[in-house]
Every structure is written in C-alpha cells, then in structure tokens.
Amino acid sequence: MNERTVLSIDIGTTSLKAAISGVFSDAGILVYASSRVPFVCSDKKRISDCWLEALKTALKQMRKKCTAKTDLADPFFRLTGICISGNGPTIVSEDGTTLSWNEPLTVTVPNECKSLFIPRFLQFRAQYPAIWDKCSTIFSGPEYFIYKLSGKAVTVMPEERYSETYWNTKSLYDASFSALEQSKFPPFKLPCDCVGVVSKDAAIQLDGLLSAGLPVFCGVPDFIAGLIGTATLSPSRICDCAGSSEGINLCTKIPVYANGIRTLPSIVSGLWNEAVLISESGVKFAAYKAKTEDKLSKTMSYDEFVNYVFDTNQKEGIDIMSELAHKVKDGVDTLKNACEKAGLKVADKMLVTGGQALNKRWMQLKCNILNMPLCVATFEDAELTGDAVLARFGLGEYESIQEAADSLVRISQTFYPEQKELTGSHNENL
C-alpha cells in the first residue's frame, strides 16, 4: 500500500465534492472517506463565498469517517497533496463576484470566436462593469479556489491544443479586450503543476483541518477530470459520464468530425475525445423523483428511490430510465458509425459513472437496452478519481497521466446483457 494520501476536490454548480484517498497496488484507488456538501447561498453572484465553508464542512465529515487510532494510520496525517477540478467556464473576480457557466449570455460574441471563456468574460464585463474595472485578476472557478487556498493566480490549460477553447492575445484583441484588460487573466499552467501550498490564512479559515504548506496541484475542468477518472485516455476506450447531463465519450487516434459529435483534444498529446451529449438527462429523472417524494410525503436516497420504482413497478419511472438508456444507445451508435467510416475501433464494453452506477437494477436495465457490457469502477465518482490521478502524477509517482489512470482506475463490477450479472476482479483494467 502507498502510504501517501491525496485530497480531491471538485467544485460543482450547486455543491462541493471531496475525497481523501490512498493507493492499493492490487486494487487501484482506495477511498478512505468522501463527502458532498450543498452550497447554501441566496445570492448566485456570491456563490463562490460558499466554497471554502463547504470544504470545511466536507473535511469535518470525512474526519469523522476516518477513525484511525494512531497518527500513522490516519489518512489525514499522511496527506501529501491536493488537486482541484470544477465546472467551467464559471468566471470569478478576485473579490468573489461569480458568473456561473450556465447563466444566459446577453452580449454579442464575435462570429469567429471559438473560445468557451471569452463570451463569459464579455458577459462579466457587461454585467458587472464597476467590479471588472476595479479588479486586477479574473479566474475560472477551480483556479479561483486554488487562489483561495494558495494565494497563487493561475489558469490551467488542459493541453496545448486547447488554446482556441481558452484564449490567446489575438482572440482577446478580436473580442475588444485591451492590453490592460488582458493583464487580468492569470498565466497558463499545465495540469499536475504544483502551483503552491496551502497558505497560513487558508489553514486558519479552515480551522486547521488542512495544514499550511500542503502542496496544491493544478486540476482540470470537471469533464476532463471525469475522462481521466474513467481512464478514457487510450484509443477505443469509451465511457458514459452520467449526472445532471450525460456524455458518452470515446478516445480516438484521429479527430472524428460528424453530426452530433463534439470533437476536442484529449489531455493526452496526439489523442482526441469524441463526445455525444445528452442534455438534462439526470434533471428529468430528478424532477420525477421530487414529484413522487412529494406525493409520498417522504424523501429517499437515489438508490432507495430506484429500488422503490422497480419494487412497486412504477411505469413512469421505468419508462424514464428506459428512455434515457435508449438515448445513450443512440449516442453509442452515433460514435460507432462515425468511427467505422473512419476505420477506428470502439471498445466492446463501456464504463459508467455517476448516480446511475450506484444502483444495480438501473445498470442492468441500461445494459440490456444497450446490449453491451457495462462496467462500474471501484469508486464511482470519476471527477474525484481524476483529481487523485493528477495529484499522484504531480507527486512523481507515475511516468504519465495515462499510466496513473490505468493503475488507479479499476473495475469492480461488470453487467452483461440478458440479465447475466457477473462480478469482475479488482485487478481488472479497462
């Protein structure tokens, strides 16, 4: 067992997730404790003010779960690094004013603009002109949290080919940003770079739950963290990242451009990620869950609720799950057809993450509809696993991000069509 532990943090739209993990050489990542803490904030533009408090709550919850009797057995005592991912392109000024990634745009964006961030910068400038003029630094969401912990201002670019998706001097000038305004954007760093350490001020604000001097590593946007946390970093590997929305992602050797497919560079140089997106897939089921709970005057966990749907044969719920599975099947077929035309292969099994992966009956229903084996990892939260992978690579424990992902991401269970369910070895790789 690797004695060093790392802290993974993912900043979501409405909550913060965290996990403290170690490594078992024969079983990949070992999660000692994890936590999800909803943000409590009535003012959406100040939601970043909640992040540090949410982390403090998460750390307290995880400490209670770690009941080691000695310092050496305590995963917090052995903590050697932190890595942070999050949703983007959420924009935050140094004073904490926040423009979330999902807020509507009311500004005019240059037609040739390919950046995901520049439209948000334009919106922030138009929406909060006084704050824009006064502030000296503008961050993306995860980088703002890095700044709050370490005092260091950076922008993390996943890979050099993402320059168009982020920004460069020309694209900023084309969008009417002056040289002075461009100085507000922090310099680029690469994933896994150690940007600094937890400052004394941050340690005090966290009530000493984290030690000052703890290294802070650069993370990536959450969707890329999810790809790392599913080891979808080698050609033909495919994953289904299910949440509020859902994305079927495939790693390829060459870019595949086709209708319905979003093509972006992989974090691994020379490789690409092809994605089919299903918007608001989880939202639809969440709305049905809320409606049913209101009718029953009780609340249930997702696992309890899905079991209730099956046990009581709730047709509407089963129909929604089936509909979502058919949409995933269509997405997989879209990727397979495009790859067949390009002479590329797609793996014969797919790893599934998110809430769906927590319920065996939902997974089996989905498996039957897709008619392909579906896998679940030993830790179902791909973003936090991806953060752990990046931290481990940053600590110098692996030669590459790919090697770290292949070592840490293991399959705990595989579902097969026709109601045949088998348990896979913890040593089974993707």
N, C-alpha and C positions, 0 to 999 in steps of 0.2 A: 504494500500500500504506500502511495505517495503521502508523506506526512504534511505537505503544504496544502492549505486550503485557499480558495478564492471566493470573493463575493461578486455575484452577478446582480445587476440592477437594470430593469427595463422600465422606461417612462412611457406609460400609455396615455390614451386620451382622457380616461376617467379614473385611472388607478395606477399605482406603482407595484411592480412585482420584484421580488428579490429572492435569492437563494444562496446558501453557503454550501460549497461542495468540495469534495476531495476526489481522489482517483484510486480505483482498484484496478490493478494491471490486467486482471482476467475478466472484469465486468464493466470497464469504462467508467463513466462518471458516477460518483456516489454523492447523492444529495442528503446532507445531514438535516437540513430544515429549509423550508420555503415559506413565503408569505405574499399575500396580495392585499393591499390597503387602498380603499377608495379615497379619492380626493374629496375633501369637504370644503367647498368654495362656492359662494353665491355669485362672485364676480368672475366671469370667464376670463377677462383680460388680466386677472391676477392669479390665475390657477398655478403658475409656477411658484408662487409663495407657499403652496401646499406641499411641494415635493420633498423638501428637507424634513418637514414634520412627518410626512408619510414614511420616509426612510427610517426615521427614529422609531416610529411605531412598528414597522416591519422588523427592525433589529431586535426590539424588545420581545416581539412574538417569537422570533427564531431562537433567541437566547433561552426562552422558557422551554423550547422543544429540545434543546441540547443540554442534557442532564449529566454531563461528564463529571466524574468525581475528582479528577486531577487536572491540572493545567495542561499537561501533555496530551490528555485525551480530549481536551476541549477544542472543537474546530475553530472557535473564535480566537483562541490563544495562538493557533497555528496559521492565522490569516496572513497571507503574503501579497495580496493584490486585489484590486477592484477593477471591474470593467463595466461600462455603462452603454446601453443602447436605448433607442427610443423612437417615437413616431416622428416623421418628418414629412414635409418641411414646416414644422411648427417654428415660429420665429419669436425670439425673446430678446428684449433690450437688457442692458446691464442692470437697470433698476427693477427688472422682473415683469415689465409690461409684456403681455403674451398675445400673439396672434396664432390661434390653433390652425393646424394643417387643413381642417375641414370647414373653416369659415368661408363663406362665399366671397368671390372676388367682384369688386365693383370698378376696378381700374382697367385701363386699356393696356394690353400687353403687346409688344412688337410681334408681328406675324411670324418672323423668323426665329423667335425665342424658343429654344429647346430646354431651357432650364426649368427645374421644378421650384427653384428658390427665388429667382428674380421676380416672378409675379407676386410672391409673398412679400418681398422687400418693397415693391411698389405699393402694395396694399397697406403695409405697415406705415410707410411714409405718408400716404394719403389719409389714413385713419387716425394716426397719432403724430401729427406734424411737429408739435412742440417737443415731444419726447424724442422723436427722430433727430431734430436739430441739436438737442441738448446732449444726447448720449454719445459716448465715444466708441462703444462696441455693440454689435448686433450678432446674436448667436442663433444657431439652430438649437432645438430643445435639448438633446442629450449633451451637447457641448456647453450649454448654459449650466447644466448640473455638474459637469466636470469643473467648470469655473467656480461654482459654489463650494465644491469640495476642496479644490486645489489652489484656487486663485489664478489659474493659468487660462489664457484665452486662446483657443484653437478652433479650427474647423477640420473635421475628419472626412477626407475623401476616400471612399472605399477602394478605388483603384484608379490609375491614371486615366483610363478611358471614360471615367465619369465626369470629366471636365465640362462637357457640354451640359450635363444634367445639373451640375453645380453652377459655376460661373468662371469667367476669366475677364481680363481687362477689357477686351473688345466687347464682349456681350454686356458688360456693365455700362460701358460708354454708350452702346447702342440703345440701352434702356434708360438713358438720360441721367445716370449717376456720375456726379463729378468726381474728380480725384480725391477731394476731401471726404466725400461720402464713401468712396471705396475704401478709405482707410479705416472705416468702421468694421469691416469684415476681417476676422482673425485669419492668420496664415494657415495654410493647409498642412495637415499631418496625416500619416498613414495609420490604418488600423494596427493595434498592438503596440504602437509607440507609447512609451511611458511619458506622459505629459507632465507629471509632477507627483506630489504626495499630498495626502490629507493634511490640510493646514491646522494650526492650533485653534484658530477661530471656529473652523468647521467641527473639530473634535469637541469643542466646548458646547457648540449649538446642538450637537448630538448627544450631549450628556455623557461623553466619554465612552459611548458604545462602540466607537471606532477610534483607534489610536492615531494620534498625529504622526506623520511620517510614513503612513501606509501608501505604497505605490498605487497610482491611478493610471490605468491603461485606456487608450482610445478605443471606443467601441464603434459601432456602425448603425445605420438606420435599422429599425426593427425587422423589416422584411429580409434584409441581408443577414441579420443575425439569425433569423429563422432558417435560412438556407444553410448557414454554417452549422446550426444546431440539428439539422437533419442529414448532414454530410452530403448534401446535394451539390457536390463540388467536383465530381468526376463525370465524364461523358456517359450519357444514357440514364443516369440516376434521376428519379422523379419523386416528388413529394407533394402532399396536399396539406397546406397550412390553413387550418380552419379556425375562424374566430368570428368577429362581427361581420367581416367579409371573408372570402375564401380565395386562395390562389393555388392553382396547380402549376408547379414549377419543374422545369426539365433542364438539366445541364447538357450543353452540346459543344462540339468541337468548332463549329462554324455558326454564324448567325442564321437564323431561320426567320424570314420575313413572310408573314401570311396574315390574312384577315383573322381578327380575333386573338392574335398572339402579340404580346408585348415583349420585345427583344431588348435586353440590357446586358452589359458586360457582367461576367461573373467576377467575384472578388479574386478569383484565381486568374492570373495573367494568361491570355490566349484562349480562355474558355468563355462561354456565353450562357445566359439564363433566358429561357423561353417561358413565358407565363400566360396562362388564361385566367382571368379574374372573374369572380362571381361576386358581385356587389351585394352587400346586405344579406348574405345567406344566413348568418347567425342571428341577425336582427329579426328576421321573420319568425324564427323558432322562439326567440326570446319574447317576442310580443305574444305569441300563443301561450307560452309558459305563464307570463304575467296575467293574461286573461283567465287562464284556468285556475291559477292560485287565488285570484280574486273571487272567482266563483266558489271555490272550495273553502275560502277564508283560512288559508294556511300557506306557508312558504316551504319550499323544498330545494335541496341542492339539485344541480343538473342531473347527477347520477340517479338520485331518488326520483326526480320527475320523469326521466326517460323510462325508468323501470315501471313507474305508475302508468305511463302511456301504454306500454306493452301489456302489463298485467291486467289492465281494465279494457284493453283493446280499443283505445281512443282513436277512432278512424281519422279525425282531423290531424292529430299529431303524427300518426304513422304516415299519412299522406304527405305531410310537410317534409318529414325526413326522407321519404322516398323521392319526392320532387327534387330535394337538394342533391341526393345521390345521383339522380339522372342528369342533373346539370354538371356534376363532377364528371360523370361518364362522357358527356358531350365534350367537356374540356379535354379529357384524356384522349378521346378520339380525334379531336382537332389537332392536338400535338402529334399524335401518331401518324396521322395522314400527311401532315406537313413534313415530318421527318422522313417518312417513306419516300416522298418525292425528292428529298434532298439526299437520300442514300444514308440516312442516320438511323441508329437503333434506339429503342426505348426499353428500359429495364422491364422485366415481366412482373415486378412487384413494386408497390408504392408505399412509402412511409407516410402515416397520417399523424398530425399533431393537433393540439387544441382540445377544447372541451369534448368533442365527439370521441376522441381517443380514450376518454375515461370510462366509457360505457361499452361493455362487450356486446350487448344486444344491438345497439346502434351500429357498431362497427361491423357486425355480422350482416345486418340488413344492407349496409352500404357495400360490403364485399360481394354479396350475392348479386346486387344490381350491376355493379361494375364488372363482375365476372373476372376478377383478378385478385391475387393475394394482396392483402393489406397488412402492413406492419405497424407496430407501436413500439416506441423506444422506451428504454428503462426510465427515462424522465420525460414526461410528455410536453414540457414547456420548451419549445425549440429556441425561443429567443434567449432565455436564460442559459441554456446549454451552449448556444453560440457565444455568449459573453464569456462563459467559462473556457471555451476553446481558445478565444482570443487572449484571455489572460494567461493561460498556460503557455501559449506560443510566445507571448510577450516576456514571460519569465525565463524563456530559453529552454523549455523542457522538450520541445519538438523542433524539427527542422523546417516545417512548413505548416500553414494553416490546414492544408489538406491532411497531412499526417496526424495533426492533433485531432481533427474531426473524426477521421477514421478510427482513431484509438478510443475516443471518448464516447462516440455515438454508437450504442449497441441496441439490437432488437431484443425486446423482452417477450413479445408475443406476435404470432403471425396468424391472421384469419384467412381461411380458404373458402372459396365458393362452395355451394351445395351443402351448407350447414356443417361442414367439416372444419373443426377448430383445433389447432394444434398449438402447443407452447414451444417457442423457439429457445435455443440455448442463449445464455447471456453472452457467450463468446461469438455469437453470430453477427457478422458485419453486414452492411448493406451491399 
